[in-house]
């Protein structure tokens, strides 16, 4: 995991300068389903000292996606997976089939969900609700390594006033 950062001069009312930071997470999926990455995100924000700003989460794939969803009851994610399967079944005769019967349905599922999320960071924490978690949704039938880019812009607690 590599991380880059840049501190810009303060041009706002804030006493702390704006900071840009980014990193890439490599997420190993286990076939179709939801892999929670909330803790990975929180740990990275803590590592960079993020305080107030905006986090962008982006997945660099066309057959996997991202979502913010309930993290309390796993049945919610199972029902969502079933619903996506009904919306884009593998049994359809798709033109694009060179990579197997799960590929085109995976593209459709990624189209219906998201490849990027914007999450406010307030007081050093993601502004997620009590029952919300951030997930990679794997739409292919086998294991994959997925690259998720994190990009933060905002102030950091360790930044000194200028």
Buried (B, 14 or more C-beta within 10 A) or exposed (E): EEEEEEBEEBEEEBEBBBBBBBBBBEBEBEEBBBBBBBEBBBEBBEEBBBBBBBBBBBBEBEBBBBBBBBBEEEEBBEEBBEEBBEEBEBEEEBEEEEEEBBBBBBBBBBEEBBBEBEBEBEEBEBEBEEEBBBBBBBBBBEEBEBEBBBBBBBBBEEBEEE
